[in-house]
Amino acid sequence: MQTEYVARRLPKFAGRAAWSAILGASPATPPLQGDVTADFTVIGAGFAGLSAARRLVQLNPGAKVVVLDATRVGDGGAGRNSGFMIDLPHNLASENYAGASEGRDRKLIDLNRLAISFAHEAVQDYGIDTNYFDPAGKINGAATQSSHAQNKSYGDHLQGLGERHEMLDEQAMFEVTGSRYYVSGLYTPGTVMIQPAGYVRGLALGLSRAVAIYENSPVTAFCRQGAGWRVETSGGSVSTGKIILANNGHIESFGIARGRLMHIFLFASMTEELGGDTLRRLGGQPRWGITPSDPMGTTVRRIDTGQGGNRIAVRTCAEYLPHLESTEYKMRRAAKIMRRKFADRFPGLGDVRMEYTWSGPLCLSRNDVSVTGEIDNGVFAACCQNGLGTTRGTLTGIAAAEQASGESSAITAFFTGPKKPARLPPAPLAKLGATAYLNWKGWLARHE
Ligand SMILES: Cc1cc2nc3c(=O)[nH]c(=O)nc-3n(C[C@H](O)[C@H](O)[C@H](O)COP(=O)(O)OP(=O)(O)OC[C@H]3O[C@@H](n4cnc5c(N)ncnc54)[C@H](O)[C@@H]3O)c2cc1C
C-alpha cells in the first residue's frame, strides 16, 4: 500500500495520427481546472478507459464519473492503430497467431466476441457512424509459399475450433486488393474494421451525456485522501472514491508493474486521398484489411470516403522503446521502409504520396497477461493489452469497471487470479534481447 503514486513520465506521441486528421477537427473538451469531486475517476480515454466509463455508468446510474486524458481523444494510442477489432486468437509471439491451446483460444474467442458486442451496442446507443464500425472481416495475406503454409496451419487450427474461414487464391486476392503481391489469403468473417478515431470520438461524445471528460489533462500524481484518493493534473484535481488506471503502458510510469512490461512501438503511414485515375489503376474493392500471415509482417488496409477518404494505410516496423518515446529519426527511417512495402504491393502507384506517418505504443507482457484487478485500495487497473488493444482493451475496461462496482462476470473471472505479467530480465539485457528478437523476426517476415 502506498500513499502516493507520481508519474515519472507522461505520454508523448510522434507523428500526426492520421485517423483523427482525416476526419477533421472535433470540438475539444476543456482541460480540468480547479477541484472537482467524483465517485470514479478513469485515467486514460482509449478503448479501455472509455469502455470502463460506459460500464461504470451502466452499473452505477447517477454516479459521478470523470475521465482524464493527457491528449485529445483519438490522438493517443487508440487513434494510432490499424483498426482491426479481431475476434480470433491473435498471439503475436506465435508463428501463425494460434494461442497456447485450443481451450484457451476458445475462451479468448468467446471473450473477444463479448467485447465486440459491447462495442456494437455502444455504436447503436450513441448513434456512431456505422462506417466507423464495419463488420467486414479480414484477410491474412500470404506473399510467399512459407507464409501460405502458415495460413494453412492457422486454417487447420480454426477448423479444430469450429471457426468459419475461407482460403482465397492468388486471383481472388487480386480481385480484392488490386495487387498481384499475394499468393493466397485466409478470410475470417468475425473481425470488425473500425475507423479508430471515429469510433473512440463517437464513444466519448455519447458518454459525455453522463460522464465528465477532460482532454489535455495529464495526470501527474494520485495520493490517498481520507477513504479515497486525490488525482492531480497540471491544472486541477479530482477528489474521488475510486480510480481506474486505463493508461496502458504508462501504468509503469506510476511505478506499477515495474520491470514486467515490454513497450513496443509500431509505425504506420497513410497515403494522400487517391484520385479517380489512381483508383482506376488500383482496381480491387473499396474497403479491405490485410493482416500479414506472419505476425511480424506488414498490415495493409484500404478505406473509402465513408471512413475518411479513399486511402491506403500501411503498418510495419517494431521497436522496443522502454522509455515510451519514439523519435522523428525513427519515424523517418520507418517511413522509408513503409514506402518500399507500399511500392512492392502497388508498383503502378509510384506517384502516390504518403500524407501521414506516425508511431504508437503497444504494451506486452512475456506471458500474455494484462495488468488488472485491484492493485491498491480502490485503485483498479485495465492495462497491458498484449497487442490486441481494441478488443482486449475493451475487455480490461469492462472488467475494471465491474470490479470497482463489486460485480462479477465471465469477464472479471478471466482477469481474476494470481497471474501477474512475468518479470523481464534486467533492463540492458531486456533491451538487447527484445531488439535482437524483433530484428530477427522482422527479417524472417521481410516479404510479408
Ligand atoms: C501502428 C499500430 C497499429 C495497431 N493496430 C492494432 C489493430 O489493428 N488492432 C488492435 O487491436 N490493436 C492494434 N494496435 C494496438 C492498440 O492501439 C493498443 O493496444 C490500444 O490502443 C490499447 O488500448 P488502451 O485503451 O489500453 O490504451 P490507449 O489506447 O493507449 O489509451 C491510453 C490513454 O491513456 C492516456 N494516458 C497515459 N498516461 C496518462 C496520464 N498520466 N494522464 C492522463 N492520460 C494518460 C494516453 O494519452 C492514452 O490516450 C496497434 C498499435 C499501433 C501503434
The ligand as a Tripos MOL2 file, in Angstrom:
@<TRIPOS>MOLECULE
LIG
   53    58     1     0     0
SMALL
NO_CHARGES

@<TRIPOS>ATOM
      1 C1          0.5630    1.2750  -35.5660 C.3       1 LIG1
      2 C2         -0.2830    0.4460  -34.6260 C.ar      1 LIG1
      3 C3         -1.2030   -0.4620  -35.1530 C.ar      1 LIG1
      4 C4         -2.0170   -1.1980  -34.2810 C.ar      1 LIG1
      5 N1         -3.0010   -1.9740  -34.8080 N.ar      1 LIG1
      6 C5         -3.8920   -2.5780  -33.9950 C.ar      1 LIG1
      7 C6         -5.0100   -3.2600  -34.5420 C.ar      1 LIG1
      8 O1         -5.2210   -3.2810  -35.7520 O.2       1 LIG1
      9 N2         -5.8520   -3.8860  -33.6770 N.ar      1 LIG1
     10 C7         -5.6650   -3.8290  -32.3140 C.ar      1 LIG1
     11 O2         -6.4590   -4.4140  -31.5830 O.2       1 LIG1
     12 N3         -4.6380   -3.1440  -31.7740 N.ar      1 LIG1
     13 C8         -3.7540   -2.5110  -32.5600 C.ar      1 LIG1
     14 N4         -2.7450   -1.7680  -32.0310 N.ar      1 LIG1
     15 C9         -2.6320   -1.6770  -30.5530 C.3       1 LIG1
     16 C10        -3.6750   -0.7440  -29.9310 C.3       1 LIG1
     17 O3         -3.6240    0.5380  -30.4910 O.3       1 LIG1
     18 C11        -3.4550   -0.6170  -28.4290 C.3       1 LIG1
     19 O4         -3.2850   -1.8960  -27.8730 O.3       1 LIG1
     20 C12        -4.6500    0.0710  -27.7830 C.3       1 LIG1
     21 O5         -4.7000    1.4210  -28.1610 O.3       1 LIG1
     22 C13        -4.5930   -0.0500  -26.2680 C.3       1 LIG1
     23 O6         -5.7890    0.4890  -25.7540 O.3       1 LIG1
     24 P1         -5.8110    1.1560  -24.3090 P.3       1 LIG1
     25 O7         -7.1150    1.8050  -24.1190 O.co2     1 LIG1
     26 O8         -5.3380    0.1760  -23.3070 O.co2     1 LIG1
     27 O9         -4.6320    2.2470  -24.3490 O.3       1 LIG1
     28 P2         -4.5100    3.5480  -25.2440 P.3       1 LIG1
     29 O10        -5.3860    3.4640  -26.4140 O.co2     1 LIG1
     30 O11        -3.0430    3.7690  -25.4430 O.co2     1 LIG1
     31 O12        -5.0850    4.6620  -24.2830 O.3       1 LIG1
     32 C14        -4.4120    5.0330  -23.1300 C.3       1 LIG1
     33 C15        -4.6180    6.5140  -22.9310 C.3       1 LIG1
     34 O13        -4.0430    6.8730  -21.6790 O.3       1 LIG1
     35 C16        -3.5730    8.1860  -21.7810 C.3       1 LIG1
     36 N5         -2.5920    8.4050  -20.6980 N.ar      1 LIG1
     37 C17        -1.4230    7.7780  -20.4690 C.ar      1 LIG1
     38 N6         -0.8440    8.2870  -19.3770 N.ar      1 LIG1
     39 C18        -1.6610    9.2530  -18.9100 C.ar      1 LIG1
     40 C19        -1.6180   10.1470  -17.8090 C.ar      1 LIG1
     41 N7         -0.5830   10.1710  -16.9510 N.pl3     1 LIG1
     42 N8         -2.6420   11.0150  -17.6400 N.ar      1 LIG1
     43 C20        -3.7090   11.0120  -18.4750 C.ar      1 LIG1
     44 N9         -3.7920   10.1990  -19.5380 N.ar      1 LIG1
     45 C21        -2.7860    9.3310  -19.7310 C.ar      1 LIG1
     46 C22        -2.9640    8.2640  -23.1720 C.3       1 LIG1
     47 O14        -2.9050    9.6030  -23.6380 O.3       1 LIG1
     48 C23        -3.9250    7.3920  -23.9850 C.3       1 LIG1
     49 O15        -4.8830    8.1590  -24.6750 O.3       1 LIG1
     50 C24        -1.8770   -1.0610  -32.8570 C.ar      1 LIG1
     51 C25        -0.9370   -0.1600  -32.3470 C.ar      1 LIG1
     52 C26        -0.1620    0.5970  -33.2100 C.ar      1 LIG1
     53 C27         0.8220    1.5610  -32.6230 C.3       1 LIG1
@<TRIPOS>BOND
     1     1     2 1
     2     2     3 ar
     3     2    52 ar
     4     3     4 ar
     5     4     5 ar
     6     4    50 ar
     7     5     6 ar
     8     6     7 ar
     9     6    13 1
    10     7     8 2
    11     7     9 ar
    12     9    10 ar
    13    10    11 2
    14    10    12 ar
    15    12    13 ar
    16    13    14 ar
    17    14    15 1
    18    14    50 ar
    19    15    16 1
    20    16    17 1
    21    16    18 1
    22    18    19 1
    23    18    20 1
    24    20    21 1
    25    20    22 1
    26    22    23 1
    27    23    24 1
    28    24    25 2
    29    24    26 1
    30    24    27 1
    31    27    28 1
    32    28    29 2
    33    28    30 1
    34    28    31 1
    35    31    32 1
    36    32    33 1
    37    33    34 1
    38    33    48 1
    39    34    35 1
    40    35    36 1
    41    35    46 1
    42    36    37 ar
    43    36    45 ar
    44    37    38 ar
    45    38    39 ar
    46    39    40 ar
    47    39    45 ar
    48    40    41 1
    49    40    42 ar
    50    42    43 ar
    51    43    44 ar
    52    44    45 ar
    53    46    47 1
    54    46    48 1
    55    48    49 1
    56    50    51 ar
    57    51    52 ar
    58    52    53 1
@<TRIPOS>SUBSTRUCTURE
     1 LIG1         1 GROUP 0 **** ****
